[in-house]
Amino acid sequence: MPTRSQAQALAQILNQTLDCVFIFDAETLRFTYVNAGALQQTGYTEAELLALTPTAIKPYYTEAEFAQLLQPLINGDKQSLVFQTFHRHKKGHEIPIDIFLQYIKLDNIGASFVAIVRDITERNLAAQALKESEQRFRILAQHAPVGILQADHTGACTFINERWSKITGISAADAKGDGWSLALHPQDTPLVKNHWHKLVSHSIPFDLDYRFLHKNGTDVWVEAKAIVVFDSNQEVSGFLATITDISERRRIEQKLQDTQKLESLGLLAGGIAHDFNNLLTTILGNASLASMEVGAASPIKSHLQRINDGAVRAADLCKQLLAYSGEGQFVIQNLCLNEVLEETTHLLQLSISKKAVLSYNLHENLPAIEADPTQILQIIMNLVINASEAIGDRSGIISLNTGLTRVDRTYLGGTMLADDLAEGTYVFLEVSDNGCGMTKESLAKVFDPFFTTKFEGRGLGLSASIGIMRGHKGTLKVYSEVNRGTTFKLLFPCINGEAHALPKAKDSPDMRGGSGRLLIVDDEESIRSTIAQMVESLGYSFDLACDGREAVNEFQANPDRYALVLMDLTMPHLNGELAFGEMRKIKPDVPVVLMSGFNKQRAIARFAGKGLSGFIEKPFTMHTLATVLDQLLATESS
């Protein structure tokens, strides 16, 4: 039995505890002791509580129910009771509590119950807040725009959201454990598992682009990030990963790379064509001069003709280079695509294998397009020859189909040159074969210069078609399957207006020659001297200038001396455009003919309305030069 001092000390300790302590008699159920915490929690005074029973502050129990609750302790069936209920405050509001209840027998107080009560209001609020937070997280996670995966400390998947399932094609049930990784693209699986191992073993952040193989068979590129999650003891409790579908971004990046590659190669091709045309101007010019010096019966005549023919074929290659760069010279007219095909049937038939058959399916009343028939023919020839080679030695069909189609932005996005094209109605040409077809790898390179699937590349071939279609504000698309054939689809914007008849070949003009002094301006010495000999053979005299600045100085010294100025467009110090402007200030009516290996339309567009007399495309022959000079100087003298 404790002494009085011990009882006082115990009471003092109980009053200092944060929990409430209630002692009530086992028979009467009246409180016999309450500590300070009990007074604070219930709002009653000590005297008020000692006059009450527990059911007075426990609103959900009657006296009989409470007595029945205590019976297992009295019978010795249980050592203690732990449960949650509510206390009713003196002011009427309820307080959630945890109760620890024990039955004791003490000599000085008899059989009693001791209840230790803890206010769990804050704990309940925290638990509710946590529950709401978890609910919000689950809602956010489930509907997040990125895929989310949770894994336990072993790396086994415990949760994926709807976006993850949609991106990968994996259901939540199939993703459990290691199931999420089963849909990884076979080629990327070793890379992904290697990075995942680094995350699991060394907590190295996971940041990687890779592919899933979706259930529908398509590749899905994702940007994946994953981190380690630690518990309060800094032990690994799990992992959190996100994925973002970047398939469209990858497609755009690839298209941008392709475009940049085409632009770079185009610039290179255009530069080569310009320099090559300058060389060919010298070759063709000298071949023409030499041919005029020898008689028709001379054995040298045939050699000179071969030089001339070789230079002409080289000039055609330059045109392909310019077409690839998008700088080709286009003679644009309102054109019916069907007419081009019908007029070239014989030529196409001669260009293909004897075992290949041409099949035509041409749409009636096809609207006109704005196009250069020569350039369109070049594309058709390239595609038909390519189709014939794909068929090889076996029998096959090459189909040429025309028609109308309305395309939207989505369709244009899947074509080669659609960035600046508008939605609308397009005239299309399909060239199809049932040949060997192409793999995805070959299809990605089909428009690269000198690329072929059969033997060593021979030239620009299909790559020139890119520049031609770009110049015609059109686009193209390719479909191919291995052993099932290939289809090239060209699309041209249709226009209002009737198609013009195709131009007929003209006879070469007679070289009549003339008189007068010409100022010949070119930065290439070989070209200057060759043109000088050509005009001299036609009866003209000449002066030479090596660039625009020297030409302006020569012209300014005696502007009436010259009947015509023959000037290169691209030169150092002062180019042809600027030199032309200076000469026009000195003598506004001076006839100026520009020479260039670049696109005629783009070259002379800068001179619109400025009085440019003519343009000669390099390389040119004696006949071309004689015709231009005769027309201009005859006009001037008349």
C-alpha positions in Angstrom: 0.0 0.0 0.0 1.6 3.3 -1.0 2.2 6.0 1.6 0.5 9.3 1.5 3.6 10.9 0.0 3.8 8.3 -2.6 0.2 8.8 -3.5 0.8 12.5 -3.9 3.8 11.9 -6.0 1.8 9.5 -8.3 -1.0 12.0 -8.6 1.5 14.7 -9.5 3.0 12.5 -12.2 -0.4 11.6 -13.6 -1.4 15.3 -13.7 1.7 16.0 -15.8 1.0 13.4 -18.5 -0.5 14.6 -21.8 -3.0 11.7 -21.8 -6.2 11.6 -19.8 -6.5 9.2 -16.9 -9.8 8.2 -15.5 -10.4 5.7 -12.7 -14.0 4.6 -12.0 -15.5 2.1 -9.6 -16.3 -1.4 -10.9 -19.7 -1.5 -9.2 -21.1 2.0 -9.4 -19.1 3.0 -12.5 -18.6 6.4 -11.0 -15.4 8.2 -11.5 -13.1 8.0 -8.4 -10.1 9.8 -10.0 -9.5 12.1 -12.9 -6.2 13.8 -13.8 -5.7 17.3 -15.1 -5.7 16.1 -18.7 -9.2 14.6 -18.3 -10.4 18.0 -17.0 -8.9 19.8 -19.9 -10.2 17.3 -22.5 -13.8 17.2 -21.2 -14.2 20.8 -20.0 -15.7 19.6 -16.6 -14.4 20.4 -13.2 -13.0 17.6 -11.0 -16.1 17.8 -8.8 -18.4 17.6 -11.8 -16.6 14.5 -13.3 -16.5 12.7 -9.9 -20.3 12.9 -9.8 -20.6 11.3 -13.3 -20.2 7.9 -14.9 -18.3 7.2 -18.2 -21.5 7.0 -20.2 -22.1 10.7 -19.4 -19.2 11.6 -21.6 -19.4 8.6 -24.0 -22.5 9.4 -26.1 -22.6 6.1 -28.0 -23.0 3.8 -25.0 -25.9 3.2 -22.6 -25.1 2.1 -19.0 -26.0 -1.5 -19.9 -23.9 -1.5 -23.1 -21.0 -0.1 -21.3 -21.3 -2.7 -18.5 -21.4 -5.4 -21.1 -18.3 -4.0 -22.7 -16.4 -4.3 -19.3 -17.5 -7.8 -18.5 -14.6 -9.7 -20.3 -12.2 -7.7 -18.1 -14.1 -8.6 -14.9 -14.2 -12.3 -16.0 -10.5 -12.3 -16.7 -11.1 -13.2 -20.4 -9.1 -10.2 -21.4 -6.2 -8.3 -19.7 -7.1 -5.0 -21.3 -9.3 -3.4 -23.9 -8.1 -1.0 -26.6 -10.7 0.7 -28.8 -11.7 4.0 -30.4 -14.7 6.0 -29.5 -15.7 9.6 -28.8 -15.8 11.8 -25.7 -18.5 14.5 -25.5 -17.2 17.8 -24.2 -19.2 19.7 -21.7 -20.0 22.2 -24.4 -21.5 19.4 -26.5 -18.9 18.8 -29.3 -17.4 15.3 -29.7 -13.7 14.4 -29.5 -12.3 11.3 -31.2 -10.2 9.2 -28.7 -8.2 6.1 -28.3 -8.9 4.2 -25.0 -6.7 1.8 -23.1 -8.9 0.2 -20.4 -7.7 -2.2 -17.7 -9.3 -3.8 -14.6 -7.4 -3.6 -11.3 -8.0 -4.5 -7.7 -6.3 -2.3 -5.0 -6.7 -2.7 -1.3 -7.4 0.9 -0.6 -9.8 1.5 -3.5 -11.3 -1.9 -4.3 -12.1 -3.2 -7.8 -11.8 -0.4 -10.3 -11.2 0.3 -14.0 -8.3 2.5 -15.2 -8.8 4.2 -18.6 -6.0 6.0 -20.3 -7.5 8.2 -23.0 -5.7 10.0 -25.9 -7.2 12.7 -28.1 -6.7 11.6 -31.7 -8.2 14.6 -33.3 -5.0 15.8 -35.0 -4.0 12.2 -35.9 -7.4 11.7 -37.6 -7.0 15.0 -39.4 -3.6 14.0 -40.6 -4.8 10.6 -41.6 -7.7 12.2 -43.5 -5.4 14.7 -45.2 -3.1 11.8 -46.1 -6.0 9.9 -47.5 -7.2 12.8 -49.5 -3.6 13.5 -50.7 -3.2 9.9 -51.8 -6.6 10.1 -53.5 -5.6 13.3 -55.3 -2.3 11.7 -56.3 -4.0 8.6 -57.6 -6.4 10.7 -59.6 -3.6 12.9 -60.9 -1.4 9.9 -61.6 -4.2 8.0 -63.3 -5.1 10.9 -65.6 -1.6 12.5 -66.0 -0.5 13.3 -69.6 2.6 11.2 -69.1 2.9 7.5 -68.3 3.6 6.7 -64.6 5.0 3.5 -63.2 5.6 2.6 -59.6 7.8 -0.2 -58.5 8.8 -1.8 -55.2 12.3 -2.1 -53.8 12.9 -5.2 -56.0 12.0 -3.3 -59.1 8.7 -5.1 -59.6 5.9 -3.0 -61.0 3.1 -2.2 -58.5 1.2 0.5 -60.4 0.9 1.9 -63.9 -1.5 4.7 -64.9 -3.9 4.8 -67.9 -1.4 6.8 -70.0 1.3 4.2 -69.6 -1.1 1.6 -70.8 -2.2 3.6 -73.8 1.4 4.5 -74.8 2.7 0.9 -74.5 -0.4 -1.2 -75.1 0.2 -3.0 -71.8 -2.7 -3.5 -69.3 -2.2 -2.8 -65.6 -2.6 -6.6 -64.9 0.0 -7.5 -67.5 2.5 -4.9 -66.3 2.7 -6.3 -62.7 6.1 -7.5 -61.6 8.5 -7.6 -64.6 5.6 -7.7 -67.1 6.0 -4.1 -68.1 9.3 -4.9 -69.8 7.9 -7.6 -72.0 6.7 -5.0 -74.6 10.1 -3.4 -74.9 11.4 -3.3 -78.5 13.7 -6.3 -78.9 16.5 -4.1 -80.3 16.3 -1.7 -77.3 15.7 -4.2 -74.5 19.4 -4.8 -73.6 20.0 -1.0 -73.4 16.9 -0.4 -71.2 17.7 -3.2 -68.8 21.3 -2.1 -68.5 20.2 1.4 -67.5 17.6 0.0 -65.1 20.2 -2.2 -63.4 22.3 0.9 -62.8 19.3 2.6 -61.2 18.4 -0.3 -59.0 22.0 -1.1 -58.0 23.7 2.3 -57.8 20.8 4.8 -57.8 22.1 6.3 -61.0 19.2 8.3 -62.5 17.5 6.7 -65.5 17.1 9.1 -68.4 16.7 7.4 -71.8 14.9 7.4 -75.1 13.9 4.0 -76.3 11.1 2.1 -78.1 8.1 0.0 -77.0 6.6 -2.4 -79.5 2.9 -1.7 -79.2 0.4 -4.5 -79.4 -0.8 -3.1 -82.8 2.8 -3.7 -84.1 3.9 -0.1 -84.3 7.1 1.3 -82.8 6.4 3.9 -80.0 9.4 6.1 -79.1 9.3 7.3 -75.5 11.4 9.5 -73.3 11.7 7.7 -70.0 12.9 9.0 -66.6 13.1 7.1 -63.3 14.3 7.8 -59.8 14.9 5.9 -56.5 12.4 6.5 -53.7 13.8 6.3 -50.1 12.0 5.7 -46.8 12.6 7.6 -43.6 15.5 5.4 -42.8 17.1 6.2 -46.2 16.5 2.7 -47.3 15.3 2.0 -50.8 11.5 1.7 -50.7 10.8 1.7 -54.4 11.1 3.4 -57.8 9.1 6.0 -59.7 9.3 6.2 -63.5 7.6 8.3 -66.2 7.4 8.0 -69.9 6.4 10.6 -72.6 5.4 9.6 -76.1 7.9 11.3 -78.4 7.1 9.5 -81.6 5.8 12.7 -83.3 8.8 14.7 -82.1 11.1 12.0 -83.4 9.3 12.1 -86.7 9.6 15.8 -86.9 13.3 15.7 -86.0 13.9 13.1 -88.6 12.1 15.1 -91.2 14.1 18.2 -90.2 17.3 16.2 -90.5 16.2 15.0 -93.9 15.4 18.5 -95.0 18.7 19.8 -93.8 20.5 17.0 -95.5 18.7 17.8 -98.7 19.4 21.5 -98.4 23.1 20.9 -97.7 23.4 18.5 -100.7 21.3 20.9 -102.8 23.7 23.8 -102.0 26.6 21.5 -102.9 25.0 20.3 -106.1 24.1 23.9 -107.2 27.7 25.0 -106.6 29.1 22.1 -108.5 26.7 22.6 -111.4 27.6 26.3 -111.6 31.3 25.7 -111.8 30.8 22.7 -114.1 28.7 24.8 -116.5 31.5 27.3 -116.7 33.9 24.5 -117.8 31.3 23.2 -120.3 30.9 26.7 -121.8 34.6 26.6 -122.7 34.4 23.0 -124.0 31.3 23.6 -126.1 32.5 26.9 -127.4 35.9 25.6 -128.5 34.3 22.5 -130.0 32.0 24.8 -132.1 34.9 26.9 -133.1 37.1 24.0 -134.1 34.2 22.5 -136.0 33.9 25.7 -138.1 37.6 25.5 -138.9 37.6 22.0 -140.4 35.9 20.8 -143.5 32.9 18.4 -143.4 35.1 15.6 -144.8 37.9 16.0 -142.2 38.4 13.0 -139.9 38.6 15.5 -137.0 35.0 16.5 -137.6 33.7 13.2 -136.0 35.9 13.7 -133.0 34.7 17.2 -132.5 31.1 16.0 -132.7 31.8 13.4 -130.0 33.3 16.2 -127.8 30.2 18.3 -128.5 27.9 15.3 -127.7 29.7 14.5 -124.5 29.6 18.1 -123.4 25.8 18.2 -124.1 25.3 15.1 -122.0 27.4 16.7 -119.2 25.2 19.8 -119.5 22.2 17.5 -119.0 23.8 16.1 -115.8 24.3 19.7 -114.6 20.6 20.3 -115.2 19.9 17.3 -112.9 22.2 18.8 -110.3 20.4 22.1 -110.5 17.1 20.2 -110.4 18.2 18.4 -107.2 19.2 21.7 -105.6 15.8 23.2 -106.5 17.6 25.7 -108.8 16.7 24.1 -112.1 15.5 26.1 -115.1 11.8 25.5 -115.5 9.8 26.6 -118.5 6.5 26.7 -116.8 3.2 26.4 -118.6 -0.3 25.2 -118.0 0.1 21.5 -118.7 -2.0 18.4 -118.8 -0.2 15.5 -117.1 -2.1 13.0 -119.2 -0.8 14.6 -122.4 2.8 14.2 -121.2 2.3 10.5 -120.6 0.6 9.9 -123.9 3.3 11.8 -125.9 6.1 9.9 -124.2 4.7 6.4 -124.4 7.0 5.2 -127.1 10.1 6.7 -125.3 9.0 5.0 -122.0 8.5 1.7 -123.8 12.1 1.8 -125.2 13.5 2.6 -121.7 12.2 -0.5 -119.9 12.8 -4.2 -119.9 11.2 -6.3 -122.7 9.4 -8.3 -120.0 7.8 -5.3 -118.4 4.4 -4.0 -119.6 3.2 -0.4 -119.3 -0.3 -0.1 -118.0 -2.1 3.3 -118.1 -5.2 4.4 -116.1 -5.6 8.1 -116.8 -8.3 10.2 -115.2 -10.5 11.9 -117.8 -10.8 15.7 -117.8 -7.8 16.1 -115.5 -7.3 19.7 -114.5 -4.1 21.5 -115.6 -1.0 22.0 -113.5 1.8 24.5 -113.8 4.8 22.6 -114.8 7.8 22.3 -117.1 7.1 19.3 -119.5 10.8 18.5 -119.8 11.3 18.3 -116.1 8.2 16.3 -115.6 9.3 13.9 -118.3 12.6 13.5 -116.5 10.8 12.5 -113.3 8.6 10.0 -115.2 11.6 8.5 -116.9 13.5 8.1 -113.6 10.5 6.4 -111.9 9.7 4.1 -114.9 13.3 3.0 -115.3 13.6 2.5 -111.6 10.4 0.4 -111.7 11.8 -1.7 -114.6 15.0 -2.4 -112.7 12.9 -3.5 -109.6 11.1 -6.0 -111.8 14.4 -7.3 -113.2 14.4 -10.3 -115.5 10.9 -11.6 -114.6 7.7 -10.5 -116.1 6.0 -7.5 -114.4 3.7 -4.6 -114.8 4.5 -0.9 -114.5 1.3 1.1 -113.9 0.9 4.8 -114.5 -2.2 6.2 -112.9 -3.4 9.8 -112.8 -6.2 11.3 -110.8 -7.5 13.9 -108.4 -7.3 13.8 -104.6 -8.1 16.1 -101.8 -5.4 16.1 -99.0 -5.4 17.5 -95.5 -2.6 18.6 -93.3 -2.2 15.1 -91.8 -1.7 13.5 -95.2 0.7 16.2 -96.3 2.7 15.6 -93.1 3.6 12.1 -94.3 5.0 13.3 -97.6 8.5 14.5 -98.5 8.1 18.3 -99.2 4.9 19.3 -97.4 6.0 22.1 -95.0 4.8 25.0 -97.1 2.0 23.3 -99.0 -1.7 24.1 -98.5 -4.5 21.7 -98.0 -6.7 21.2 -101.0 -7.1 19.4 -104.3 -4.1 18.0 -106.0 -3.4 16.2 -109.3 -1.5 13.0 -108.7 0.6 10.6 -110.7 1.3 7.2 -109.4 4.0 5.0 -110.9 3.7 1.5 -109.5 5.5 -1.8 -110.1 5.2 -5.3 -108.8 8.9 -5.8 -108.4 11.2 -6.6 -105.6 10.1 -3.8 -103.3 12.2 -2.2 -100.6 13.0 -2.6 -96.9 12.4 0.3 -94.5 16.1 0.9 -94.4 16.3 1.2 -98.2 13.1 3.3 -98.4 14.7 5.8 -96.0 17.6 6.3 -98.5 15.8 6.0 -101.8 16.2 9.7 -102.6 19.9 9.9 -101.6 22.2 10.8 -104.5 23.9 7.7 -106.1 21.9 5.3 -103.8 20.7 2.0 -105.3 19.7 -1.4 -104.1 21.0 -3.3 -107.1 24.5 -2.2 -108.0 26.9 0.7 -107.6 25.1 4.0 -107.9 25.2 5.7 -111.3 23.9 9.2 -110.7 21.3 11.4 -109.1 18.4 9.4 -110.4 15.5 9.7 -108.0 17.2 12.4 -105.9 16.8 14.9 -108.8 13.1 14.4 -108.5 13.1 16.0 -105.0 14.5 19.3 -106.5 12.0 19.2 -109.4 9.0 18.6 -107.2 10.2 21.4 -104.9 10.5 23.7 -107.8 7.0 22.8 -108.9 5.5 23.4 -105.4 4.5 19.8 -105.3 5.3 16.8 -103.0 5.7 13.0 -103.2 5.2 9.9 -101.2 6.5 6.4 -101.5 4.9 3.1 -100.5 6.9 -0.2 -100.7 6.8 -3.7 -99.4 9.5 -6.3 -99.9 8.5 -8.7 -102.8 5.3 -6.9 -103.3 6.4 -3.8 -105.2 6.7 0.0 -104.9 4.5 3.0 -105.7 5.7 6.5 -106.1 3.0 9.1 -105.8 3.6 12.6 -107.1 1.2 15.4 -106.2 0.9 18.7 -108.0 -1.4 21.6 -107.0 -4.1 21.9 -109.7 -4.9 25.3 -111.3 -7.7 27.0 -113.1 -7.2 27.4 -116.8 -6.8 25.3 -119.9 -3.7 23.2 -120.6 -1.4 24.3 -123.4 -0.1 22.1 -126.2 3.3 20.6 -125.6 6.1 22.6 -127.3 7.5 21.1 -130.5 11.2 20.8 -131.3 12.6 23.7 -133.4 15.2 23.6 -136.1 18.5 25.1 -135.3 18.8 28.7 -136.7 21.3 29.8 -139.3 24.3 31.6 -137.9 24.2 34.9 -139.9 26.6 36.9 -137.8 26.8 40.7 -137.6 29.0 43.7 -136.8 29.6 45.9 -133.8 31.8 45.9 -130.7 30.8 43.8 -127.6 32.0 44.1 -124.0 32.5 40.6 -122.7 32.6 40.3 -118.9 33.5 37.1 -117.0 35.8 36.3 -114.2 36.9 33.0 -115.8 39.7 33.7 -118.3 39.0 30.5 -120.4 35.4 31.5 -120.8 36.3 35.1 -121.7 38.7 34.0 -124.4 36.3 31.3 -125.8 33.4 33.7 -126.0 35.7 36.2 -127.6 36.6 33.8 -130.3 33.0 32.8 -130.8 31.8 36.4 -131.3 34.8 37.2 -133.5 33.9 34.2 -135.7 30.4 35.7 -136.0 31.9 39.0 -137.3 31.8 41.1 -134.1 34.7 42.9 -132.4 35.1 42.9 -128.6 36.8 44.2 -125.5 37.3 42.0 -122.3 36.8 42.7 -118.6 37.6 40.2 -115.8 34.9 41.4 -113.3 32.1 43.9 -112.9 34.2 46.7 -111.6 36.6 46.6 -114.6 33.6 46.3 -116.9 32.0 49.5 -115.4 35.3 51.4 -115.8 35.7 50.3 -119.4 32.1 51.2 -120.2 32.2 54.6 -118.5 35.3 55.5 -120.5 33.4 55.2 -123.8 29.7 54.1 -123.4 28.9 54.6 -127.1 31.7 52.3 -128.1 29.6 49.2 -127.3 26.7 47.8 -129.2 26.0 45.2 -126.4 27.4 44.0 -123.1 27.7 40.2 -122.6 28.2 39.7 -118.8 28.4 36.9 -116.3 26.0 37.1 -113.3 28.3 35.8 -110.5 31.6 37.6 -110.2 33.9 38.9 -107.5 34.3 42.6 -106.6 31.2 43.7 -108.4 28.6 41.1 -109.6 26.6 41.2 -112.8 23.5 42.7 -111.1 25.4 45.6 -109.6 27.5 46.2 -112.7 24.3 46.3 -114.8 22.8 49.0 -112.5 26.0 51.1 -112.8 26.0 50.8 -116.6 22.3 51.7 -116.8 23.0 54.9 -114.9 25.7 55.8 -117.5 23.6 54.8 -120.5 20.0 53.8 -119.8 19.5 52.1 -123.2 22.6 49.9 -123.3 21.7 46.3 -124.3 22.9 43.9 -121.6 22.7 40.1 -121.8 23.5 38.1 -118.7 25.1 34.7 -118.7 24.8 32.2 -115.8 24.6 28.5 -115.0 21.9 29.1 -112.4 18.1 29.0 -112.8 17.0 31.5 -115.5 13.7 32.5 -113.9 15.3 33.2 -110.5 18.3 34.9 -112.0 16.3 37.4 -114.1 13.6 37.9 -111.5 15.9 40.5 -109.8 16.0 42.4 -113.1 12.2 42.6 -113.6 11.3 46.1 -115.0 15.0 47.2 -115.2 15.5 46.8 -118.9 17.5 43.6 -119.1 17.9 42.6 -122.7 18.4 38.9 -122.5 19.7 35.9 -120.7 21.9 33.0 -121.9 22.1 29.8 -119.8 25.6 28.3 -119.5 26.8 26.2 -121.2 25.7 27.4 -124.6 26.5 26.7 -128.2 27.4 28.9 -131.1 23.9 28.6 -132.4 22.4 29.9 -129.2 24.8 32.8 -129.0 24.3 33.7 -132.6 20.5 33.7 -132.2 20.6 36.0 -129.2 23.0 38.5 -130.7 21.2 38.5 -134.1 17.8 39.2 -132.5 19.1 41.9 -130.2 21.4 43.7 -132.5 19.1 43.5 -135.4 16.4 45.1 -133.2 18.8 47.8 -132.1 19.8 48.6 -135.7 16.3 48.6 -137.1 
